[in-house]
Amino acid sequence: MGKKAVFLNPPFKYRYSREMRSPAVTKSGTLYYPMWLAYAAGYTQDAGIEIDLIDAPPKGLYGEELYNKIKNDDPFLLVMETSTPAIDFEAKVAKEIKDYIGDDLFVILVGTHVTALPNEVMNKYPWVDAVAVGEYDETIRELALALKEGKDPVSVKGMVLRQEDGTLKHTGVRPLIEDLDKLPWVSKIYKQFLDYKDYFYSHSRHPIVTIVTGRGCPYQCTYCVLPQTMMGHKYRVRSIDDVVGELLWIQENFPDVEEIMIEDDTLTVNKKRVIELSKKLIEAGFKIPWSANSRADVDEEALIWMRKAGCRLLCVGFESADQKILDNIKKNIKVEQYFKFREATKKAGIMVHGCFMVGNKGETKETLRKTLELAKKLNTDTVQFFPIMVYPGTEAYEWAKQNNYLDTTDFSEWLTEEGWHKCVVSTEEVTSEELVEFCDQARIEYYLRPAYIWYKLVQSIKNPEEGKRNLKSFKTFFKYLIKAILGVRFRLKPFRPRYEVKKEVKKAS
């Protein structure tokens, strides 16, 4: 029996952001922490199991360099994060590692994709021992303990398990964790295993640390993958004291961190709770600016308290300017609320990152234009336009599949060669190519408005910290914009594993 449980965010494209709601390489350089993997790793470590957490995409780890690192850990369990567009490559990596380490290594895949399609994954990749279905912290902890103690893992709920005769066994439904305070502070796991300066949000200051104060979302948006697969539609929350304790620990142990990102699907679900959190942060003397995901229905009172507590920015999904589309995707909000919310954020002094998704049910060329005009009127600090990405396990995926709107069912074709998002949804009204073209044009129109450029220049001069963020955000993205204007396809430097480059150098010498 090996010594450690190894938690791996596997290689793919260089700086592939697997934990984003739409996994991809981003044009602005955004890279998420492997947060869910880190929570599970820490929870398993708390049970007395030796662990390692390896995040390959930021460092370009692959091949012998990565596999030797894992072998040196003497692993008995490999827990590997997955994503829809990269699932074939991820499965290949799992096989290579198992071949390198030995058949005794137990390999389990986790994440939204394998949760949605567990049998398909297990049948397609026979070297995989199991997949976790749903929220997997307790599943992995119990699996690691069972393997260490020589017990049959069939007793561990929350998996589809390959048995000795090759048949698949569903081990039972794993209940969601109700007491989130028993989970470790994920920031401590980052500190122990990761280089926090690798991670970057284009709308936030750098360096940044990401945590959650709760899991799940009560809203029913058809496209959102986490609530529909792993985390559920009940908003389960940590205690305020536990959250404040972790934030103060980050303040003390990450002295150069410039921002905290609270990655709850919707932090502002409960107005009373968010005000209580804000007041406790003020009382505790917390000084680091923070940002969060929010809906566009937060009132002025809550926003003012949030700002007093250090909230710098809210990331908000506006999605569309067309009310029928919002209703189709079960957004449960009115377009008129967007303007009221925007005025409230201005009064409170909180910036907004606006997200717009095109290609949903009811989209036409006319509604596309309406959405761009809405974005300009809302005039948020930063903005993103992207075509709908439908993932297995969501209502949006079923809608696209049942109506034959998918250009391809080959998941490996859901990204470009560079790793960027590639729309694969074409309806009777708009094709995938038209949606991508619109998003490219919308970014250009939005960001190259003279008034917006002037606003950014003034902001950078008045606030040097924002100036640093603006410069870092646009360093990559500006190249993309210029190439797009000139009509030249811009290609990022292709990913080349470092060990392959070393081999070539050695061979040449």
N, C-alpha and C positions, 0 to 999 in steps of 0.2 A: 504493500500500500504506500502510495506517495505521501508527501508531506503537506502540500498546500492546495487550496482551492484558488485557481487563477481566474480572474474576471477580466475578460478581454473585449475592448472595443476594437474590432479587427480592422486591418488595413483595407483601403479601396483607393479612391482618388486622394491625392494629397490634400489635407485639410477638408476632407469630406465630413460635413456636419450631420452625423447620423441621428442625433437626438432632436433635431428640429422637427416641427410638425410636418414639414415637407422636406425630407432628407435630401441634401444636395451639396455641391460646392457652390458657395455664393459669390456673386460678382463684387460684393462689398467687403469680403474677407471675414464675414461672421463665422464663428466656430463655437458651438455649444459644448459645455462640459458633458461627459458621459454620466449625467446626474443619476438616472434611475439605476444604472449599473453600480454606481458608487454607493447609493443607499443600501442596495442588496449586499454589496461587499462588506460594508461596515456592520450590517446586521448579522452577517455570518461570522465576522471576526468577533463580535460580542459574545457569540456562543462558544468561543474558545478554539475556533478553527484558524489555523494560519492561512493568510491570504496574500495575494498580490493583485493589484489593479493596474492594467496596462492599457494605455490609450494610444493606439498606433497612428491614426491619421495626422495628428499635429507634428509628429516627428518623422513621418514617412517610413515607419518601421515595417519591414516585410521580409519574408524569406529567412535565410539562415540567421540573420541578426536577431529577428524576432523569435524564431523557433529555439535558438540557443538560450535566449533569455528565459523562455518558458521552461525549457528543459532544466535549466539551473535551479528553477523553483521546485523541482521534483513534484510535479502536480499529480493529484489523483482525480481532480475534477476541473473541467474547463467550462466556464459559463461565458457564452459568447452572445453579445448584442447583435441584432439583425435589423434589416430595413428592407422595404419592398424593392426599390430599384437595384439593390446590390445583393440580393439574396443568393443568386447563383455564385457570385464571387465569394461571398461569406461562407457558403457551404464548401466551396473548394478549399478555402483557408482551413476550415475545420478538419477536412480530410488530410490536408498536408501536415497539420499539427499532430493529428492522431497517428499518421504514418511515421512521423518523426519521433514521437514520444513512445508509442506502443499502444496496442489494443486495450490494455488495462485502463487507459485514460477514459473516464466517463465524460462525454461531450453533451452538453445541453444548450440549446439555443433559446434565447428570450427576446421579447419585444412585441410590438403590435402586429407585425406581419405573421409571425408564427402563431400568435394567439388567434388571428383571424383564419388561418389556413393550416392548422396543425397536421391533419392527416396528409394533405397534399405535400407538405414539407417532408414529413417522415417517409412517405412512399418514394419521393423523388431522390432523397439523399440517404441511402441505407446505412451509411457510416455514422449517422447521428443517433445517439442513444435515447434522447428525449427532447421534447420541447416543453417550455413552460407556457401555460395558458392563463393569461390575465396578469394581475399584479403578482410579482414573483419573489418579493423579499422573503416571505416565510417559506415558500416552496424551496428556494435554494438553500436556506438555512437548514431546514429539515432534511433535505437531500444530502447535504454535506455531512451532517451528523450520522445519517443512516449508513452512508458509504464508509465512514470512518469506523463505525461500530460493526460493520460486516452484515448489516440488515438488508433485507430485500427492499429496494426503493419503491416497490409497488404500493407500499403503505403511505407514501407521501402524496397528498392531494395536490391538484393543480398542474398535472402533467399529462402528456401523451407519451407513453413509455414503450420502447421496443423490448420485447421479452426475448428470452433465450431461443425460442422457436421461431423468432422473426415476426410474430404477430404483434399488433399494436394494442396497448391497454390504456384506456382513459382512467386515470386514478381517482377521479372525483373532482367536484367543483371546489376551488379554494375560496373561502370567504374573504372579502375585502378586510383590510386592517382597520379597525375602528379607533384604537388608541394609538395615534401616530406619535405620541410622546415617547413611546418605547423604542422608536427608531433612533439611530445615531444622528448626531449633527453631521450632515454631509460635508460641511466645510472642514471638519477634522480629517475626513478621508481624503479630500483634495490635498490638504496640507501634508499628509503622510505619503501620498503616492504620485501626485501630479504636479506639473509646473503650471501654476495658475496664470502665468503671463502668456501662455499659449492661447487663451480663450478670449474671444472678442465679439462684442455686439456692435453693429454699425451705428446704432442709435444711442449707445451708452459710452460712458467714459471708460478708460482702460488704465490699469488692470481692473477686472470685474470678478466678483464671486456670485454664483447663482445658488439659490436655495428655494424651497417651497415652504409655505406655512399651512398648506392643505392640499388635498388630492380630490379629484373628481370635479364635475361641473353639472349644475342642475339644468342647464339649458340643453336644447335638443338639436343644435345646428347639425345639418345633415352631413357636412364635410369633415367635421372635427373627429380625428381618429382616436385620440387618447381616451375620452370618455366612453366611446362606443366599443372599445376593445379591452383596455387594461384597467382604467381607474373608475369607471362607473359614473352615474349621473347624480350621485349624492355627494355633496361637498363636505368631506370629512376634514376636520381642522385640528391643528396642534393647539395646545394651550398658549395663551398670549405670553405667559412667563417663559415657556420653553423657547418660543420664537425670539423674544427679547434677549434671553440668555445667549442664544447662538449668535445673534447680531453683535452683541457686546464682545463675545469671544473673537469674532472676525475682526472687530475694530482693534482688539489688543494684539492679535496674532498675525494679521495681514496689514502692517502699518502703512504700506504704500498703495493699498487698494483704493480706487477712486469711486467705485460704485458697487452697489448690491442690486442684482436683478432678482425679483421675486417671481418665480415662474409658475405660480398657481395659474390654472386655466383662466380664472377670473377672481382676482383677489377681492374685488369690490362687491361680491355677491351679497354680503351681509354688512350693511351700512354701520350698524352698531358695533360690530367687531372691528371694522377697519378704523373707526374713530377711537375705540379703546386701544387698539394697537398703537395708533399714532400718539395718543396721550402717554402711554407707557414708555414709548421711545423718547419722548420729550423729557419725561421725568428722569429717565435713566441717563440722559446726557449723550445719547447716540448721535454721532456727528457725520457719518458717511452718507452721502446722497444715495437714494435708491429709486428704482423704477419698478413697474409692475404691469401685468396684463389686466386690462379692464374692459368693460362694456361702455358704450356711450350713453349711459343712463345714470351716472353718478351725480348726485346733487351738489350744490355749491358748498353746503356745510361740511360734507365729508371731504371734499377736495381741499378746502381751506385747512382743515386739521391735518390732512396728509401732507400738504406743503409745509406746514409748520414743523412737521416731524422729519422733513428732509426729502420728501418725494420730489423728484426732479422731472420725471417723464412717465407717461402712461402709453403703453402699446395697445392700440385699439383696432379691432376689426370692424370697419365700416362696410366693407364688401361691395355694396352697390348703391346707386342712386335711385334704383327702381324699386318701388314698394312691392310690386308683385314678385320680383325676384327674392326680396328679403323674406316674403311670406313663404315662397316655395322652398327656401332652404331652412325654414323654421327659425329664423333669427329672432323673432319675438321682439321687434323694435320698429319704431316708425322713423322715417327719414327726418321728420321735423325735430325729433329728439337730438339729432346730430348737431344741429345749429345751437340749440340750447346748451348742450354739453360743451360745445366748443367755446361758447362765451363764458361758461362757468370756469373752464380750465384757464382761460386768459385772465379772468379776475383773480383766480387763486395763484397764478404764476407757475402753473405746471405745463410743461411742454408735452406734445402729443406726437407719437409715431403712428401715422395712419396706414392701415392695411386694406387694400382693395383686391378682391378676387373676382376674376371675370370668367365667363363660360358656364355659369350655373344655369339651371332650368329657367327658361324664359329669356335668356340673353339674346340680343339682336345688335346689329351695328348701331342702331339708334341708342339703345341703353348703354352701350360701351361709351359713346360720346358723352352721354349724360353723367356717367360715373366720373369721367375725367374732369368735367366741369364742376362736379360736386367737390372733388378733391381740391381743385384750385380755390373754390370758395371757402372750404374749411381751412385751407392754408396751414396745414400742420407743419411742425418743425422738420420732420422727415416723412417719407412716404414710400410705400412699395406697391407695385402693381404686379400681380402674377396670375397666370392662367390657372384654372381649377386643376388641382391634383387630386384624383380620387384614389383612395386606398382600400384594399380589402378590409371588410369589417364595418364599413360605413354605408349609410343610406345612399350617399352620393355615388359610391362604387356600384351598388346594385342598380341605381337609376341609369347609369351610363351603360352598364353591361346588358341590362334588359332591353334597352332601346338601341342596341348596337352602335353606340356612340364611341366606343373605344377603337382607336386607330390600330392598336396592337394589344395583345394579351401577353406579350413577351416582356416581362418586367425589366429585363436588361436594356430594353429600348426606351425606358421612361426617363432617361437622362441623356444629355449630349455626350460627345466624346470627352469634353472638358469636365463633365460631372454636373453641368448646370441643369436646371429644371427643363424638361421637354414635355410640352403639353401633348396628351394623347387622346383628348376628347374633342370630337367634331360633331356638331349637331346639324339640323337642317338649316339653321340660320347663320352659324359661324363655324368655320373650320379651325382646327388646332393651329394651323399656320397663321390664320388671321388673328387669333387670340394672342399668339406670341408677338406678332408684328405690332398689334395694338399696345401691348405692354411696353415694348421697346420704345415706341413713339411717345407713349404717355410719360415715361420717365424723362425723356428728352424735353418734352413740352413743360413738364412740371419743374424740373430742376434748372432749366436754362431760362426761366423767366427773369428778366432784369430785376424785378422787385424782389424775387427770392434770393438772387445772388447778392444784391445789396444788403438784404436782411442778414445773410450769413456772414458777410464781411463785417458788418457792424457788431454782430453777435461775437465774432471771434476777437475783435478789438476790445470790446467791453469786458469780455470774460475769457481770459487766456485758457482756462480749462476747457471751455467749449471749443475754443480755437484748436486745441490739440486734438480733440475728438473729431472735429470737422476735417482736419487735415488727414488723419488716419483713415477716416471713413471714405474719403474721396480719392485717396491715393490710387486704389485699385479701380474704383468705380468710375472715376473720371476718364481713365484710359478706355474703358468700355464705351462710355458715352461718345467720346471723340470718334472712335472707330465706327460706332453705329451711325453717327451723322455722316461720315464719309462713305458709308455703305460697304465698309470692309469688315469681314468677320474677324473678330478678335479672338485669338486662342491663347489660353493660359499655357504656361510651360507644362508639358505632359508629365504625369507622375512617373518617376523612375525609382524603384527601390534602391536604397543606398548600397545594398550588398551586391547588386548587379553592376553598378557603376564601379565598385571596388574590384570586382572580378575582371572587368574590361581593362582597368588601369593596370592590374597585375599582369594580365595577359600581354598587354602592349609593351610592358617593361621587360 
